[in-house]
Amino acid sequence: MTGNQPGRAGSADHADRADRAVVVHPDADAVARATAARLLLALMDAEAVRTPVHVCLTGGTVGTRTLAEVARSELRDLVDWTGVHLWWGDERFVPAGDDDRNEKQARTALIDALPIPAENVHPLPASDEAADLDAALTLARADLSSHAGDGGPWPVFDVMLLGVGPDGHVASLFPGKQSLQAMDVAAVGETDSPKPPPARVSLTLPVLNASRQVWFVVAGADKAEAVDAVLRGGSDLPAARVSGQDVTLWLLDAAAAGQPTG
């Protein structure tokens, strides 16, 4: 990575602007462990000032590894999970229990081990729970609306966890897709994802951007070009169109940061 470099692996935060920081860790395992600790501390901080606390989870390899690290952390039991609501930024529109679902991966890695009320977990609808994608969107939007505070259309997320694809996509908002234009709804459908399976449900850009904190959790050299493009500025990739209201944090391994490894 050139230009606004985040510094050497293991360095402290590097602020590219007042509301954005970049942290580089040596490898994906370190990213997962550090992000898990950050998340648990962020939940405790949020619980000190408000309830409920809303968190949006991400899937993918490093996202799921992060949840597994949360499950193993000594800090886990310091969180009052009865006041935490868990959501997902996107989901594959496949049957419940399918290995492709972010929900299944998250339950296996973390949620099944938590003392969290079942009603506080908000998976996006599966294909055997809704007649079609439109019906799934209706259900998803209704769930989000029912937990909105102060008359808003959706809950404000305290922490929004996002991965970034090699093409710069976030959630299931892909470059060049009509879903990026959805500005007046909380959830949108994608019927032709560049990554299989093709049918997806995703939160929209306005929901992502309303979050108090947005954390991009990214590992792997295949993401380096997209990360560099976003951090340089001027990019129109989906990831470049998302930022938190209070904090935008990039949590990278050295490979995703374009730095030498090994």
Backbone hydrogen bonds, N-H to C=O, Kabsch-Sander energy under -0.5 kcal/mol:
donor,donor_aa,acceptor,acceptor_aa,energy
5,Q,3,G,-1.9
10,G,24,V,-3.1
11,S,8,R,-2.2
14,H,22,V,-1.8
15,A,13,D,-0.5
16,D,14,H,-0.6
16,D,20,R,-0.8
17,R,20,R,-1.0
20,R,17,R,-1.6
21,A,248,T,-2.4
22,V,14,H,-1.7
23,V,250,W,-3.1
25,H,252,L,-3.1
31,V,27,D,-2.0
32,A,28,A,-2.5
33,R,29,D,-2.4
34,A,30,A,-2.6
35,T,31,V,-2.6
36,A,32,A,-2.1
37,A,33,R,-1.8
38,R,34,A,-2.4
39,L,35,T,-2.7
40,L,36,A,-2.3
41,L,37,A,-2.1
42,A,38,R,-2.6
43,L,39,L,-2.4
44,M,40,L,-2.0
45,D,41,L,-2.4
46,A,42,A,-2.5
47,E,43,L,-2.6
48,A,44,M,-1.1
49,V,46,A,-1.6
50,R,46,A,-1.8
53,V,83,G,-2.8
55,V,85,H,-2.7
56,C,159,V,-2.5
57,L,55,V,-0.5
57,L,87,W,-3.1
63,G,59,G,-0.5
64,T,60,G,-2.4
65,R,61,T,-2.1
66,T,62,V,-2.0
67,L,63,G,-1.6
68,A,64,T,-2.0
69,E,65,R,-1.9
70,V,66,T,-1.9
71,A,67,L,-2.1
72,R,68,A,-1.3
73,S,69,E,-1.1
73,S,70,V,-0.7
76,R,73,S,-1.1
78,L,75,L,-1.9
79,V,76,R,-1.3
81,W,79,V,-1.3
83,G,80,D,-1.7
84,V,81,W,-1.2
85,H,53,V,-3.1
86,L,120,N,-2.5
87,W,55,V,-2.4
89,G,57,L,-1.9
91,E,201,V,-2.5
93,F,199,A,-2.7
94,V,92,R,-2.0
98,D,95,P,-2.0
101,R,98,D,-1.8
105,Q,101,R,-1.7
106,A,102,N,-2.5
107,R,103,E,-2.6
108,T,104,K,-2.3
109,A,105,Q,-2.3
110,L,106,A,-2.6
111,I,106,A,-1.8
112,D,107,R,-2.1
113,A,110,L,-2.1
114,L,111,I,-1.7
116,I,114,L,-1.5
120,N,117,P,-1.9
121,V,118,A,-1.6
122,H,86,L,-2.8
122,H,120,N,-0.5
127,S,94,V,-1.7
129,E,126,A,-1.8
130,A,126,A,-0.7
136,A,132,D,-2.1
137,L,133,L,-2.2
138,T,134,D,-2.0
139,L,135,A,-2.0
140,A,136,A,-2.6
141,R,137,L,-2.8
142,A,138,T,-1.9
143,D,139,L,-2.2
144,L,140,A,-2.3
145,S,141,R,-2.5
146,S,142,A,-2.2
147,H,143,D,-0.7
147,H,144,L,-1.0
148,A,145,S,-1.5
152,G,149,G,-1.9
157,F,155,P,-0.6
158,D,54,H,-2.6
159,V,54,H,-1.3
160,M,213,Q,-2.5
161,L,56,C,-2.5
161,L,159,V,-0.6
162,L,215,W,-2.7
165,G,169,H,-2.0
168,G,165,G,-2.4
170,V,173,L,-1.3
173,L,170,V,-3.1
174,F,172,S,-0.7
177,K,174,F,-1.9
180,L,177,K,-1.5
181,Q,178,Q,-2.3
182,A,179,S,-1.3
183,M,181,Q,-0.8
188,V,202,S,-2.9
190,E,200,R,-2.2
193,S,198,P,-1.9
200,R,190,E,-2.8
201,V,91,E,-2.4
202,S,188,V,-2.6
203,L,89,G,-3.0
204,T,186,A,-1.7
207,V,204,T,-0.5
208,L,204,T,-2.2
209,N,205,L,-2.9
210,A,206,P,-0.9
210,A,207,V,-0.6
211,S,208,L,-1.3
212,R,157,F,-3.0
213,Q,157,F,-0.6
213,Q,158,D,-0.6
214,V,247,V,-2.4
215,W,160,M,-3.0
216,F,214,V,-0.5
216,F,249,L,-3.1
217,V,162,L,-3.0
217,V,215,W,-0.7
218,V,216,F,-0.7
218,V,251,L,-2.5
223,K,220,G,-1.7
224,A,221,A,-1.3
227,V,223,K,-2.6
228,D,224,A,-2.8
229,A,225,E,-2.2
230,V,226,A,-2.2
231,L,227,V,-2.6
232,R,228,D,-1.9
233,G,229,A,-1.0
233,G,230,V,-0.6
239,A,168,G,-2.0
240,A,237,L,-1.1
241,R,237,L,-0.5
241,R,238,P,-1.7
242,V,239,A,-1.2
245,Q,211,S,-3.2
246,D,212,R,-2.8
247,V,212,R,-1.9
248,T,19,D,-2.1
249,L,214,V,-3.0
250,W,21,A,-2.8
251,L,216,F,-3.3
251,L,249,L,-0.6
252,L,23,V,-2.8
252,L,250,W,-0.7
253,D,218,V,-1.1
254,A,25,H,-1.3
257,A,253,D,-1.8
258,G,255,A,-1.3
259,Q,254,A,-2.9
